[in-house]
Structures are given as structure tokens and as C-alpha cells.
Amino acid sequence: MRERDEPASDPRWAYEVVTVSFHSRGQLEQMIAGLPTDMPVVIVDNAKGADRVWELIADRPNGRYVDSGGGKGFAKAANMGIRSSVYEYVILGNPDSRPDAKIIDSLVDDLRADQELVCSAATMQGHDGRPELGNGGWEPTPRRVLLHVLGAHKLIPTSALFARPTPGREMAPEWLTGACMALRRRTFLDLGAFDETFYVYNEDMAFGRAIREAGLRQKLRTDLLVPHGAGGSGAAKTWMLQMRGASMIRYLRKHNAPLKVNAMRAMLVAGYAGRTVLSRASGKEATAQEHAAYIKGLLVGPPKP
């Protein structure tokens, strides 16, 4: 399927689902299978057609395929899909998320009901049935970073960096993950869209900051639980975690003085070094390597191309 230069809207729908794929065909196939056949869906392919994901929407009347050219990173690829949409609302969906039409409609209804609401996000649910840690979170500060590395979020859910909601209990993080999120498209673009200096990770944190600075709001729906596979890309997990560490430092440097950045980085490195040691001692070598990759991102930056 070729990319449509002038995508057309279907008046039966007020929104389009935007998903970014990077060697994610298997996950993406399952995600799309759970959506109505005529629901507008755009796949932004970040892998230069390597796994032929355009085939997944070939028979969908409102399906679109956008070839990003490859290697653009999540923020830039997502922006491409959203900018090229002609719908009032867009739904960001990770390939490894499993939303259904009822949940998506509920998120869009939130935006229709409140003009100051920029986005409404469902709560991601892990394989164990619990809401995931990282459904959103709060602006990094030395205190929050310290509490994060100490694991204080387990006792006081709003104390550290990342949010793990309790189903049905209201929570108001300062930023939300885009794994299943409804966006008011025009407002999203007016706020500058996702910050494309972030290849992957922290673009959601940066967008939450832009929302707050504009005096607008965002909403986490803790009553809407969406199964999530936590990692539907074809990239290696250690590569992704090194990117995660590098993106965190990039974000901290954008918004903090050097001394504060160094203090927060030192706490994160010390905390994850301790977790690396404990993981190795308990025979969890894969987990230890993941923690080590995150530390590498904090200290030396992103992996080399």
C-alpha cells in the first residue's frame, strides 16, 4: 500500500488511531485485529518496510500507511502520523497495547466534554494484571529521584518519579505515557507536538510539561485498563534501556542547572548500580544487564548507530 498524499476522513469517525511500528508486525497484527475493520488507523513504519506492515491495513477501508524513511525515532514518527491526520482527535496506540473501541470512545468523550483537556490516557496493565509502573509520572527533582531509587513509590505512590495507579482510584500525574492516549490534534500541534530531540523516551514527559506551562490539563483514566506487552519494538531491550537513560539525562539538562543534573544523575547511577549487584547475586543476569545498560545511558549517552 502506498502512502496517501491527501488522506480522506470518514464522517462516521471523529478520530484516527496512530501507531508507530519498528519491526513490530506480530504485536501490531494483534492490536489492529481488536479494532473495528472500518476504524481509521495509520501505521507509521519506522523500519523501511522490512516486515511489510502495510499488509495489515491493506483491506481496511480507512487504513493508511506512512513510511517514515526509517530510523526517525518515536517522537518524530508519531508526529508524522498525527500531522498527516485530518481528524479532530487522534489516538496514540503502542503496537503491544490492546485497547478496544469502547475504551477509545471513552477517552475521546473526555476530550469532547472538556475543552481544556489536551489528552486522556488509559491505564496500562502488565502481564501480571497490575497497572504498570510508568503510566505517567512527575517532574524530576532531587527529592523525587532519591525516593525513586529508594523504592519509596511502593509505600507512597505519588512520592517518586513514576506513577503506578490503583484501579479506580484517581491520580493526577504531571505527564502521561502515550501507550493508549487520546489527543486533541490541533492543540497537540499548537503546543509544539512531541519534542523531536528525544529519539525515544521522555518525549511524553516533555509534552506533559508543555501542557502544564500552557495552563491546560491532562487526565489519567485509572478505571480504563488496557493490556500492555511492555516492549513491542524489535529493538533489543538493553539498547532501549540505554536510550532510556540517555533520554532522561537529556531531559534533566534541558530544565535544570548543571549541579542539580549531576546530583540527580549520581543518585540514579548509585541506585541502579545497587540493583545491578542485587540482580547478579540472585542469579538474574538478564535483569542485571538491563540495569547496567540504563546506567550506561546515564553516563555515556545513547548507543552508537
Secondary structure by P-SEA (a helix, b strand, c coil): cccccbbbbbccccbbbbbbbcccaaaaaaaaaacccccbbbbbccccccccccccccccccbbbbcccccccaaaaaaaaaaaccccbbbbbcccccccaaaaaaaaaaaaaccccccccccccccccccccccccccccaaaaaaaaaccccccccccccccccccbbbbcccccccbbbbaaaaaaaaccccccccccaaaaaaaaaaaaacccccccccbbbbbccccccccaaaaaaaaaaaaaaaaaacccaaaaaaaaaaaaaaaaaaaaaaaaacaaaaaaaaaaaaaaaccccccc
